[in-house]
Amino acid sequence: MRRLGTGIGWRPEIADDIERLPGIDWVEVVAENICPGHLPDALERLRERGTTVVPHGVSLGLGGAERPDAGRLAALAERAEALGSPLVTEHIAFVRAGGPRTASPTAEAGHLLPVPRTRDALDVLCENVRIAQESLPVPLALENIAALIAWPGEELTEGQFLAELVERTGVRLLIDVANLHTNHVNRGEDPATALDELPTSAIAYVHVAGGVERDGVWHDSHAHPVTQPVLDVLAELCARTTPPGVLLERDENFPAGDELAAELGAIRAVTAKAAPEAREVLEVHEVPDAPKAPEVPEVPETQVALVAAGSVSASEAVEGARERIALAQTSLLSSLVAGAPAPEGFDRRRLGVQSRALAAKRADVVGKVAPELPRILGADYRPAFLAYARGRPMTGGYRRDALAFAEHLLAAERPEDPAARRELTQWWRERSGPAPVRPGPAARLARAARRALLGR
């Protein structure tokens, strides 16, 4: 894989600024936000200039109990091919839980949640990564995530977990130094220790982002300037190796172009101080690809004795780990998004912080995918959505969530203003089709829609 250089996360809101920024070697796009056959003109212009584009997935949930969805993998592969990308990236996280394994409805977190650093979780993740690698046309790199909560009974440090993942699958790593800082503040984990344990030769590139302290913890917001402690972690990484690429992420509260340029300048200043011998090697040689994943699946370490004794097969051993992970993740997610009791061993206050953060993220994204809702509801949008989301897990993605929220309001004969209610009704009818989306509240919703259209 070739050297990437300095990059920035491409977002439509700053597309014009990105075109004007000097020294941008590459950009990263959220894979789920682009359509291969209809790329934004600004992104196409960057590609025509020779700017590398890397798709960054957020919905695979490779750390979840289920095997990766074939449709999501195919979509990620399609984007990589359409963009001519040298690699694709995703996260070490779970994003949904429930389903047949737990005899419960599947619920979505709406954001990335940490997997437990246990042997069971590692066994499941490794098998999921191998499945993904077989489906993708280019190498896969996985990102360490920021966490507000810690699982009880973890068996490995973050560095050990990542190192063994690389050893068993050959996957590359996307190291987010802002996430290492977040976990330092929230979980007391030393970034230097994690970096010492990492296989630095597997690093594909690095993320740098800003955050903010709120609710007594550090939130990896991607909506604030990069702080000096995050740059210090980047310097720690660069003291050990010269990363093939470093990218600035910003998702909200976009600053002016000169502020973005200043942040990129600060990042370049840190990377320029990389060890001279590492920098010299990087400038002369291309960065080698990560080794291919083993063709024969490895037997999970925790099950070696049982498999050797003939008690269980390797596939049965991983299947058992999937069952245990499914129960644990469903219990946690139900607590976070559906008001279920807190699982044993978790910090209840931190669970509350995480629950509020998930709801806030959900409100923000629904407001983006359906911008008419905040416009119609005005200042009432956010409190109304948070009240709706309490105890109502997301089950069908953000667009389905936006429709369900509108249905909820109309069934309750809201908003109170007749003109706003008529507009919301019209919006819902245009997007939900002629048939009711859900059979349960159909009659009530139809009555509410008729009343709204009549101005009652």
Contacts in CASP RR format, 6 or more apart in sequence:
PFRMAT RR
TARGET T0000
AUTHOR 0000-0000-0000
METHOD contacts of the structure
MODEL  1
MRRLGTGIGWRPEIADDIERLPGIDWVEVVAENICPGHLPDALERLRERG
TTVVPHGVSLGLGGAERPDAGRLAALAERAEALGSPLVTEHIAFVRAGGP
RTASPTAEAGHLLPVPRTRDALDVLCENVRIAQESLPVPLALENIAALIA
WPGEELTEGQFLAELVERTGVRLLIDVANLHTNHVNRGEDPATALDELPT
SAIAYVHVAGGVERDGVWHDSHAHPVTQPVLDVLAELCARTTPPGVLLER
DENFPAGDELAAELGAIRAVTAKAAPEAREVLEVHEVPDAPKAPEVPEVP
ETQVALVAAGSVSASEAVEGARERIALAQTSLLSSLVAGAPAPEGFDRRR
LGVQSRALAAKRADVVGKVAPELPRILGADYRPAFLAYARGRPMTGGYRR
DALAFAEHLLAAERPEDPAARRELTQWWRERSGPAPVRPGPAARLARAAR
RALLGR
1 86 0 8 1.000
1 87 0 8 1.000
1 139 0 8 1.000
1 172 0 8 1.000
1 204 0 8 1.000
1 244 0 8 1.000
1 286 0 8 1.000
1 287 0 8 1.000
1 288 0 8 1.000
1 289 0 8 1.000
2 86 0 8 1.000
2 286 0 8 1.000
2 287 0 8 1.000
3 244 0 8 1.000
3 245 0 8 1.000
3 282 0 8 1.000
3 286 0 8 1.000
3 287 0 8 1.000
4 25 0 8 1.000
4 26 0 8 1.000
4 52 0 8 1.000
4 54 0 8 1.000
4 86 0 8 1.000
4 205 0 8 1.000
4 244 0 8 1.000
4 245 0 8 1.000
4 247 0 8 1.000
5 25 0 8 1.000
5 26 0 8 1.000
5 244 0 8 1.000
5 245 0 8 1.000
5 246 0 8 1.000
6 23 0 8 1.000
6 24 0 8 1.000
6 25 0 8 1.000
6 26 0 8 1.000
6 245 0 8 1.000
6 246 0 8 1.000
6 247 0 8 1.000
6 264 0 8 1.000
6 267 0 8 1.000
6 268 0 8 1.000
6 271 0 8 1.000
7 24 0 8 1.000
7 25 0 8 1.000
7 26 0 8 1.000
7 27 0 8 1.000
7 28 0 8 1.000
7 245 0 8 1.000
7 246 0 8 1.000
7 247 0 8 1.000
7 248 0 8 1.000
7 264 0 8 1.000
8 18 0 8 1.000
8 21 0 8 1.000
8 24 0 8 1.000
8 27 0 8 1.000
8 28 0 8 1.000
8 247 0 8 1.000
8 248 0 8 1.000
8 249 0 8 1.000
8 250 0 8 1.000
8 260 0 8 1.000
8 264 0 8 1.000
9 18 0 8 1.000
9 27 0 8 1.000
9 28 0 8 1.000
9 29 0 8 1.000
9 247 0 8 1.000
9 248 0 8 1.000
9 249 0 8 1.000
9 250 0 8 1.000
10 18 0 8 1.000
10 27 0 8 1.000
10 28 0 8 1.000
10 29 0 8 1.000
10 43 0 8 1.000
10 46 0 8 1.000
10 53 0 8 1.000
11 250 0 8 1.000
11 251 0 8 1.000
11 254 0 8 1.000
12 40 0 8 1.000
12 42 0 8 1.000
13 254 0 8 1.000
14 250 0 8 1.000
14 254 0 8 1.000
14 257 0 8 1.000
14 260 0 8 1.000
15 40 0 8 1.000
15 42 0 8 1.000
15 43 0 8 1.000
16 42 0 8 1.000
17 256 0 8 1.000
17 257 0 8 1.000
17 260 0 8 1.000
18 24 0 8 1.000
18 27 0 8 1.000
18 42 0 8 1.000
18 46 0 8 1.000
19 42 0 8 1.000
19 45 0 8 1.000
19 46 0 8 1.000
20 257 0 8 1.000
21 257 0 8 1.000
21 260 0 8 1.000
21 261 0 8 1.000
21 264 0 8 1.000
22 261 0 8 1.000
23 264 0 8 1.000
24 51 0 8 1.000
24 264 0 8 1.000
25 51 0 8 1.000
25 52 0 8 1.000
26 51 0 8 1.000
26 52 0 8 1.000
26 53 0 8 1.000
26 54 0 8 1.000
26 245 0 8 1.000
26 247 0 8 1.000
27 43 0 8 1.000
27 46 0 8 1.000
27 51 0 8 1.000
27 52 0 8 1.000
27 53 0 8 1.000
27 54 0 8 1.000
28 53 0 8 1.000
28 54 0 8 1.000
28 55 0 8 1.000
28 56 0 8 1.000
28 89 0 8 1.000
28 247 0 8 1.000
28 249 0 8 1.000
29 43 0 8 1.000
29 53 0 8 1.000
29 54 0 8 1.000
29 55 0 8 1.000
29 56 0 8 1.000
29 83 0 8 1.000
30 55 0 8 1.000
30 56 0 8 1.000
30 57 0 8 1.000
30 58 0 8 1.000
31 55 0 8 1.000
31 56 0 8 1.000
31 57 0 8 1.000
31 58 0 8 1.000
31 75 0 8 1.000
31 76 0 8 1.000
31 79 0 8 1.000
31 88 0 8 1.000
32 57 0 8 1.000
32 58 0 8 1.000
32 59 0 8 1.000
32 75 0 8 1.000
34 40 0 8 1.000
34 43 0 8 1.000
34 55 0 8 1.000
34 79 0 8 1.000
36 78 0 8 1.000
36 79 0 8 1.000
36 81 0 8 1.000
36 82 0 8 1.000
36 83 0 8 1.000
37 82 0 8 1.000
39 47 0 8 1.000
39 82 0 8 1.000
39 83 0 8 1.000
43 53 0 8 1.000
46 53 0 8 1.000
47 53 0 8 1.000
47 83 0 8 1.000
52 85 0 8 1.000
52 86 0 8 1.000
53 83 0 8 1.000
53 84 0 8 1.000
53 85 0 8 1.000
54 83 0 8 1.000
54 85 0 8 1.000
54 86 0 8 1.000
54 87 0 8 1.000
54 88 0 8 1.000
54 89 0 8 1.000
54 205 0 8 1.000
55 76 0 8 1.000
55 79 0 8 1.000
55 80 0 8 1.000
55 83 0 8 1.000
55 85 0 8 1.000
55 88 0 8 1.000
55 89 0 8 1.000
56 88 0 8 1.000
56 89 0 8 1.000
56 90 0 8 1.000
57 76 0 8 1.000
57 88 0 8 1.000
57 89 0 8 1.000
57 90 0 8 1.000
57 91 0 8 1.000
58 90 0 8 1.000
58 91 0 8 1.000
58 95 0 8 1.000
58 112 0 8 1.000
59 72 0 8 1.000
59 95 0 8 1.000
60 68 0 8 1.000
60 69 0 8 1.000
60 72 0 8 1.000
60 73 0 8 1.000
60 76 0 8 1.000
60 90 0 8 1.000
60 91 0 8 1.000
60 95 0 8 1.000
60 132 0 8 1.000
61 68 0 8 1.000
61 90 0 8 1.000
61 91 0 8 1.000
61 93 0 8 1.000
61 94 0 8 1.000
61 95 0 8 1.000
61 96 0 8 1.000
61 128 0 8 1.000
62 68 0 8 1.000
62 90 0 8 1.000
62 91 0 8 1.000
62 92 0 8 1.000
62 93 0 8 1.000
62 125 0 8 1.000
62 128 0 8 1.000
62 129 0 8 1.000
62 132 0 8 1.000
62 142 0 8 1.000
63 92 0 8 1.000
63 93 0 8 1.000
63 94 0 8 1.000
63 115 0 8 1.000
63 121 0 8 1.000
63 124 0 8 1.000
63 125 0 8 1.000
63 128 0 8 1.000
64 94 0 8 1.000
64 95 0 8 1.000
64 96 0 8 1.000
64 97 0 8 1.000
64 115 0 8 1.000
64 124 0 8 1.000
64 125 0 8 1.000
64 128 0 8 1.000
64 325 0 8 1.000
64 326 0 8 1.000
64 329 0 8 1.000
65 94 0 8 1.000
65 97 0 8 1.000
65 101 0 8 1.000
65 124 0 8 1.000
65 322 0 8 1.000
65 323 0 8 1.000
65 325 0 8 1.000
65 326 0 8 1.000
65 329 0 8 1.000
66 101 0 8 1.000
66 322 0 8 1.000
66 326 0 8 1.000
67 127 0 8 1.000
67 128 0 8 1.000
67 131 0 8 1.000
68 128 0 8 1.000
68 131 0 8 1.000
68 132 0 8 1.000
68 135 0 8 1.000
70 135 0 8 1.000
73 131 0 8 1.000
73 132 0 8 1.000
73 135 0 8 1.000
73 136 0 8 1.000
74 135 0 8 1.000
76 88 0 8 1.000
76 90 0 8 1.000
76 136 0 8 1.000
77 88 0 8 1.000
77 135 0 8 1.000
77 136 0 8 1.000
77 137 0 8 1.000
79 85 0 8 1.000
79 88 0 8 1.000
80 87 0 8 1.000
80 88 0 8 1.000
80 136 0 8 1.000
80 137 0 8 1.000
80 138 0 8 1.000
81 137 0 8 1.000
85 138 0 8 1.000
86 138 0 8 1.000
86 139 0 8 1.000
87 138 0 8 1.000
87 139 0 8 1.000
87 140 0 8 1.000
87 141 0 8 1.000
87 172 0 8 1.000
87 204 0 8 1.000
88 136 0 8 1.000
88 138 0 8 1.000
88 139 0 8 1.000
88 140 0 8 1.000
88 141 0 8 1.000
89 140 0 8 1.000
89 141 0 8 1.000
89 142 0 8 1.000
89 143 0 8 1.000
89 174 0 8 1.000
89 204 0 8 1.000
90 132 0 8 1.000
90 140 0 8 1.000
90 141 0 8 1.000
90 142 0 8 1.000
90 143 0 8 1.000
91 112 0 8 1.000
91 142 0 8 1.000
91 143 0 8 1.000
91 145 0 8 1.000
92 115 0 8 1.000
92 125 0 8 1.000
92 142 0 8 1.000
92 143 0 8 1.000
92 144 0 8 1.000
92 145 0 8 1.000
92 162 0 8 1.000
92 165 0 8 1.000
93 112 0 8 1.000
93 113 0 8 1.000
93 114 0 8 1.000
93 115 0 8 1.000
93 145 0 8 1.000
94 109 0 8 1.000
94 113 0 8 1.000
94 115 0 8 1.000
94 329 0 8 1.000
95 108 0 8 1.000
95 109 0 8 1.000
95 110 0 8 1.000
95 111 0 8 1.000
95 112 0 8 1.000
95 113 0 8 1.000
96 106 0 8 1.000
96 107 0 8 1.000
96 108 0 8 1.000
96 109 0 8 1.000
96 333 0 8 1.000
97 106 0 8 1.000
97 107 0 8 1.000
97 109 0 8 1.000
97 326 0 8 1.000
97 329 0 8 1.000
97 330 0 8 1.000
97 332 0 8 1.000
97 333 0 8 1.000
97 334 0 8 1.000
98 104 0 8 1.000
98 105 0 8 1.000
98 106 0 8 1.000
98 107 0 8 1.000
98 326 0 8 1.000
98 329 0 8 1.000
98 330 0 8 1.000
98 333 0 8 1.000
99 105 0 8 1.000
99 106 0 8 1.000
99 326 0 8 1.000
99 330 0 8 1.000
101 322 0 8 1.000
101 323 0 8 1.000
101 326 0 8 1.000
101 327 0 8 1.000
102 326 0 8 1.000
102 327 0 8 1.000
102 330 0 8 1.000
104 330 0 8 1.000
104 334 0 8 1.000
105 393 0 8 1.000
105 395 0 8 1.000
106 395 0 8 1.000
107 330 0 8 1.000
107 333 0 8 1.000
107 334 0 8 1.000
107 337 0 8 1.000
107 338 0 8 1.000
107 393 0 8 1.000
107 394 0 8 1.000
107 395 0 8 1.000
108 393 0 8 1.000
108 394 0 8 1.000
108 395 0 8 1.000
108 396 0 8 1.000
108 397 0 8 1.000
109 333 0 8 1.000
109 336 0 8 1.000
109 337 0 8 1.000
109 358 0 8 1.000
109 394 0 8 1.000
110 358 0 8 1.000
110 361 0 8 1.000
110 362 0 8 1.000
110 365 0 8 1.000
110 394 0 8 1.000
110 397 0 8 1.000
110 398 0 8 1.000
111 357 0 8 1.000
111 358 0 8 1.000
111 361 0 8 1.000
111 362 0 8 1.000
112 145 0 8 1.000
113 329 0 8 1.000
113 332 0 8 1.000
113 333 0 8 1.000
113 336 0 8 1.000
113 354 0 8 1.000
114 145 0 8 1.000
114 147 0 8 1.000
114 149 0 8 1.000
114 150 0 8 1.000
114 151 0 8 1.000
115 121 0 8 1.000
115 125 0 8 1.000
115 151 0 8 1.000
115 325 0 8 1.000
115 329 0 8 1.000
116 151 0 8 1.000
116 153 0 8 1.000
116 154 0 8 1.000
116 325 0 8 1.000
116 328 0 8 1.000
117 151 0 8 1.000
117 154 0 8 1.000
117 155 0 8 1.000
117 156 0 8 1.000
117 157 0 8 1.000
117 158 0 8 1.000
117 160 0 8 1.000
117 161 0 8 1.000
118 151 0 8 1.000
118 153 0 8 1.000
118 154 0 8 1.000
118 155 0 8 1.000
118 156 0 8 1.000
119 155 0 8 1.000
119 156 0 8 1.000
119 300 0 8 1.000
119 301 0 8 1.000
119 302 0 8 1.000
119 321 0 8 1.000
120 302 0 8 1.000
120 321 0 8 1.000
120 324 0 8 1.000
120 325 0 8 1.000
121 321 0 8 1.000
121 325 0 8 1.000
122 156 0 8 1.000
122 161 0 8 1.000
122 164 0 8 1.000
122 165 0 8 1.000
122 168 0 8 1.000
122 300 0 8 1.000
123 300 0 8 1.000
123 301 0 8 1.000
123 302 0 8 1.000
123 303 0 8 1.000
123 317 0 8 1.000
123 318 0 8 1.000
123 321 0 8 1.000
124 318 0 8 1.000
124 321 0 8 1.000
124 322 0 8 1.000
124 325 0 8 1.000
125 165 0 8 1.000
126 165 0 8 1.000
126 168 0 8 1.000
126 169 0 8 1.000
126 298 0 8 1.000
126 300 0 8 1.000
127 297 0 8 1.000
127 318 0 8 1.000
129 140 0 8 1.000
129 142 0 8 1.000
129 165 0 8 1.000
129 169 0 8 1.000
129 171 0 8 1.000
129 293 0 8 1.000
130 169 0 8 1.000
130 293 0 8 1.000
130 294 0 8 1.000
130 297 0 8 1.000
132 140 0 8 1.000
133 140 0 8 1.000
133 169 0 8 1.000
133 171 0 8 1.000
133 292 0 8 1.000
133 293 0 8 1.000
134 293 0 8 1.000
139 172 0 8 1.000
139 204 0 8 1.000
139 289 0 8 1.000
139 290 0 8 1.000
140 171 0 8 1.000
140 172 0 8 1.000
141 171 0 8 1.000
141 172 0 8 1.000
141 173 0 8 1.000
141 174 0 8 1.000
141 204 0 8 1.000
141 205 0 8 1.000
142 165 0 8 1.000
142 171 0 8 1.000
142 172 0 8 1.000
142 173 0 8 1.000
142 174 0 8 1.000
143 173 0 8 1.000
143 174 0 8 1.000
143 175 0 8 1.000
143 176 0 8 1.000
143 179 0 8 1.000
143 207 0 8 1.000
144 158 0 8 1.000
144 162 0 8 1.000
144 173 0 8 1.000
144 174 0 8 1.000
144 175 0 8 1.000
144 176 0 8 1.000
144 179 0 8 1.000
144 180 0 8 1.000
145 176 0 8 1.000
145 179 0 8 1.000
146 176 0 8 1.000
146 178 0 8 1.000
146 179 0 8 1.000
146 182 0 8 1.000
146 183 0 8 1.000
146 186 0 8 1.000
146 218 0 8 1.000
146 220 0 8 1.000
147 182 0 8 1.000
147 183 0 8 1.000
147 186 0 8 1.000
147 187 0 8 1.000
148 186 0 8 1.000
148 217 0 8 1.000
148 219 0 8 1.000
148 350 0 8 1.000
148 353 0 8 1.000
148 354 0 8 1.000
148 357 0 8 1.000
149 346 0 8 1.000
149 347 0 8 1.000
149 350 0 8 1.000
149 351 0 8 1.000
149 354 0 8 1.000
150 187 0 8 1.000
150 347 0 8 1.000
150 350 0 8 1.000
151 328 0 8 1.000
151 346 0 8 1.000
152 344 0 8 1.000
152 345 0 8 1.000
152 346 0 8 1.000
156 164 0 8 1.000
157 189 0 8 1.000
157 193 0 8 1.000
157 194 0 8 1.000
157 197 0 8 1.000
158 183 0 8 1.000
158 189 0 8 1.000
158 194 0 8 1.000
158 197 0 8 1.000
159 193 0 8 1.000
159 194 0 8 1.000
159 197 0 8 1.000
159 198 0 8 1.000
160 197 0 8 1.000
162 173 0 8 1.000
162 194 0 8 1.000
162 197 0 8 1.000
162 198 0 8 1.000
162 199 0 8 1.000
163 197 0 8 1.000
163 198 0 8 1.000
163 199 0 8 1.000
165 171 0 8 1.000
166 172 0 8 1.000
166 173 0 8 1.000
166 199 0 8 1.000
166 202 0 8 1.000
166 290 0 8 1.000
167 199 0 8 1.000
168 294 0 8 1.000
168 298 0 8 1.000
169 293 0 8 1.000
169 294 0 8 1.000
170 202 0 8 1.000
170 290 0 8 1.000
170 291 0 8 1.000
170 292 0 8 1.000
170 293 0 8 1.000
170 294 0 8 1.000
171 202 0 8 1.000
171 290 0 8 1.000
171 293 0 8 1.000
172 202 0 8 1.000
172 203 0 8 1.000
172 204 0 8 1.000
172 290 0 8 1.000
173 198 0 8 1.000
173 199 0 8 1.000
173 202 0 8 1.000
173 203 0 8 1.000
173 204 0 8 1.000
174 203 0 8 1.000
174 204 0 8 1.000
174 205 0 8 1.000
174 206 0 8 1.000
174 207 0 8 1.000
175 198 0 8 1.000
175 203 0 8 1.000
175 206 0 8 1.000
175 207 0 8 1.000
175 237 0 8 1.000
175 243 0 8 1.000
176 206 0 8 1.000
176 207 0 8 1.000
176 208 0 8 1.000
176 209 0 8 1.000
177 191 0 8 1.000
177 206 0 8 1.000
177 207 0 8 1.000
177 208 0 8 1.000
177 230 0 8 1.000
177 233 0 8 1.000
177 234 0 8 1.000
177 237 0 8 1.000
178 207 0 8 1.000
178 208 0 8 1.000
178 209 0 8 1.000
178 210 0 8 1.000
178 211 0 8 1.000
178 220 0 8 1.000
178 226 0 8 1.000
178 230 0 8 1.000
178 233 0 8 1.000
178 249 0 8 1.000
179 207 0 8 1.000
179 220 0 8 1.000
180 189 0 8 1.000
180 191 0 8 1.000
180 194 0 8 1.000
180 195 0 8 1.000
180 233 0 8 1.000
181 191 0 8 1.000
181 218 0 8 1.000
181 227 0 8 1.000
181 229 0 8 1.000
181 230 0 8 1.000
181 233 0 8 1.000
182 211 0 8 1.000
182 218 0 8 1.000
182 219 0 8 1.000
182 220 0 8 1.000
183 189 0 8 1.000
183 191 0 8 1.000
183 194 0 8 1.000
184 190 0 8 1.000
184 191 0 8 1.000
184 233 0 8 1.000
185 213 0 8 1.000
185 217 0 8 1.000
185 218 0 8 1.000
186 217 0 8 1.000
186 218 0 8 1.000
186 350 0 8 1.000
191 233 0 8 1.000
191 236 0 8 1.000
192 236 0 8 1.000
195 233 0 8 1.000
195 236 0 8 1.000
195 237 0 8 1.000
195 240 0 8 1.000
196 240 0 8 1.000
200 237 0 8 1.000
200 240 0 8 1.000
200 241 0 8 1.000
201 241 0 8 1.000
202 290 0 8 1.000
203 241 0 8 1.000
203 243 0 8 1.000
203 244 0 8 1.000
204 244 0 8 1.000
204 245 0 8 1.000
204 290 0 8 1.000
205 243 0 8 1.000
205 244 0 8 1.000
205 245 0 8 1.000
205 246 0 8 1.000
205 247 0 8 1.000
206 234 0 8 1.000
206 237 0 8 1.000
206 243 0 8 1.000
206 245 0 8 1.000
206 246 0 8 1.000
206 247 0 8 1.000
207 247 0 8 1.000
207 249 0 8 1.000
208 226 0 8 1.000
208 230 0 8 1.000
208 231 0 8 1.000
208 234 0 8 1.000
208 246 0 8 1.000
208 247 0 8 1.000
208 248 0 8 1.000
208 249 0 8 1.000
208 267 0 8 1.000
209 220 0 8 1.000
209 222 0 8 1.000
209 226 0 8 1.000
209 230 0 8 1.000
209 248 0 8 1.000
209 249 0 8 1.000
209 250 0 8 1.000
210 220 0 8 1.000
210 221 0 8 1.000
210 222 0 8 1.000
210 223 0 8 1.000
210 224 0 8 1.000
210 225 0 8 1.000
210 226 0 8 1.000
210 227 0 8 1.000
210 230 0 8 1.000
210 249 0 8 1.000
210 250 0 8 1.000
211 218 0 8 1.000
211 219 0 8 1.000
211 220 0 8 1.000
211 221 0 8 1.000
211 222 0 8 1.000
211 223 0 8 1.000
211 224 0 8 1.000
211 227 0 8 1.000
212 218 0 8 1.000
212 219 0 8 1.000
212 221 0 8 1.000
212 223 0 8 1.000
212 224 0 8 1.000
213 219 0 8 1.000
215 353 0 8 1.000
215 356 0 8 1.000
216 353 0 8 1.000
217 350 0 8 1.000
217 353 0 8 1.000
219 357 0 8 1.000
221 252 0 8 1.000
222 249 0 8 1.000
222 250 0 8 1.000
222 251 0 8 1.000
222 252 0 8 1.000
223 250 0 8 1.000
223 251 0 8 1.000
223 252 0 8 1.000
223 253 0 8 1.000
224 253 0 8 1.000
225 255 0 8 1.000
225 259 0 8 1.000
225 263 0 8 1.000
226 248 0 8 1.000
226 263 0 8 1.000
226 266 0 8 1.000
226 267 0 8 1.000
231 266 0 8 1.000
231 267 0 8 1.000
231 270 0 8 1.000
234 246 0 8 1.000
234 267 0 8 1.000
234 270 0 8 1.000
234 271 0 8 1.000
235 270 0 8 1.000
235 273 0 8 1.000
237 243 0 8 1.000
238 270 0 8 1.000
238 271 0 8 1.000
238 273 0 8 1.000
238 274 0 8 1.000
238 275 0 8 1.000
239 274 0 8 1.000
239 275 0 8 1.000
240 275 0 8 1.000
241 274 0 8 1.000
241 275 0 8 1.000
241 278 0 8 1.000
242 271 0 8 1.000
242 274 0 8 1.000
242 275 0 8 1.000
242 278 0 8 1.000
242 279 0 8 1.000
242 281 0 8 1.000
242 282 0 8 1.000
243 271 0 8 1.000
244 282 0 8 1.000
244 287 0 8 1.000
246 267 0 8 1.000
246 271 0 8 1.000
248 260 0 8 1.000
248 263 0 8 1.000
248 264 0 8 1.000
248 267 0 8 1.000
250 260 0 8 1.000
252 364 0 8 1.000
297 314 0 8 1.000
299 307 0 8 1.000
299 314 0 8 1.000
299 317 0 8 1.000
300 314 0 8 1.000
300 317 0 8 1.000
300 318 0 8 1.000
300 321 0 8 1.000
302 317 0 8 1.000
302 321 0 8 1.000
303 312 0 8 1.000
303 314 0 8 1.000
303 317 0 8 1.000
303 318 0 8 1.000
306 312 0 8 1.000
306 317 0 8 1.000
307 313 0 8 1.000
307 314 0 8 1.000
307 317 0 8 1.000
328 343 0 8 1.000
331 340 0 8 1.000
331 343 0 8 1.000
332 343 0 8 1.000
332 346 0 8 1.000
333 393 0 8 1.000
334 340 0 8 1.000
334 393 0 8 1.000
335 341 0 8 1.000
335 342 0 8 1.000
335 343 0 8 1.000
335 346 0 8 1.000
335 351 0 8 1.000
335 355 0 8 1.000
336 351 0 8 1.000
336 352 0 8 1.000
336 354 0 8 1.000
336 355 0 8 1.000
336 358 0 8 1.000
337 355 0 8 1.000
337 358 0 8 1.000
337 359 0 8 1.000
337 389 0 8 1.000
337 391 0 8 1.000
337 393 0 8 1.000
337 394 0 8 1.000
338 391 0 8 1.000
338 392 0 8 1.000
338 393 0 8 1.000
339 355 0 8 1.000
339 390 0 8 1.000
339 391 0 8 1.000
342 348 0 8 1.000
342 351 0 8 1.000
359 386 0 8 1.000
359 389 0 8 1.000
359 390 0 8 1.000
360 386 0 8 1.000
362 385 0 8 1.000
362 389 0 8 1.000
362 394 0 8 1.000
362 398 0 8 1.000
362 401 0 8 1.000
363 381 0 8 1.000
363 382 0 8 1.000
363 385 0 8 1.000
363 386 0 8 1.000
363 389 0 8 1.000
365 398 0 8 1.000
366 373 0 8 1.000
366 385 0 8 1.000
366 398 0 8 1.000
366 401 0 8 1.000
366 402 0 8 1.000
366 405 0 8 1.000
367 373 0 8 1.000
367 374 0 8 1.000
367 381 0 8 1.000
367 402 0 8 1.000
369 398 0 8 1.000
369 399 0 8 1.000
369 402 0 8 1.000
370 399 0 8 1.000
370 402 0 8 1.000
372 427 0 8 1.000
373 381 0 8 1.000
373 385 0 8 1.000
373 402 0 8 1.000
373 405 0 8 1.000
373 406 0 8 1.000
373 424 0 8 1.000
373 427 0 8 1.000
374 381 0 8 1.000
374 382 0 8 1.000
376 415 0 8 1.000
376 420 0 8 1.000
376 423 0 8 1.000
376 424 0 8 1.000
376 427 0 8 1.000
377 384 0 8 1.000
377 415 0 8 1.000
377 420 0 8 1.000
377 424 0 8 1.000
380 415 0 8 1.000
384 405 0 8 1.000
384 409 0 8 1.000
384 414 0 8 1.000
385 405 0 8 1.000
388 405 0 8 1.000
388 408 0 8 1.000
388 409 0 8 1.000
392 404 0 8 1.000
392 408 0 8 1.000
394 400 0 8 1.000
394 401 0 8 1.000
403 428 0 8 1.000
403 431 0 8 1.000
403 432 0 8 1.000
403 437 0 8 1.000
404 437 0 8 1.000
404 438 0 8 1.000
406 424 0 8 1.000
406 427 0 8 1.000
406 428 0 8 1.000
407 428 0 8 1.000
407 432 0 8 1.000
407 437 0 8 1.000
407 438 0 8 1.000
407 441 0 8 1.000
407 445 0 8 1.000
409 415 0 8 1.000
409 424 0 8 1.000
410 421 0 8 1.000
410 424 0 8 1.000
410 425 0 8 1.000
410 428 0 8 1.000
410 445 0 8 1.000
410 448 0 8 1.000
410 449 0 8 1.000
410 452 0 8 1.000
411 441 0 8 1.000
411 444 0 8 1.000
411 445 0 8 1.000
411 448 0 8 1.000
412 448 0 8 1.000
413 421 0 8 1.000
413 448 0 8 1.000
413 451 0 8 1.000
413 452 0 8 1.000
414 421 0 8 1.000
415 421 0 8 1.000
415 424 0 8 1.000
418 452 0 8 1.000
418 455 0 8 1.000
418 456 0 8 1.000
421 452 0 8 1.000
421 455 0 8 1.000
422 452 0 8 1.000
422 453 0 8 1.000
422 455 0 8 1.000
424 452 0 8 1.000
425 448 0 8 1.000
425 449 0 8 1.000
425 452 0 8 1.000
425 453 0 8 1.000
426 453 0 8 1.000
428 449 0 8 1.000
429 449 0 8 1.000
436 442 0 8 1.000
436 445 0 8 1.000
436 446 0 8 1.000
END
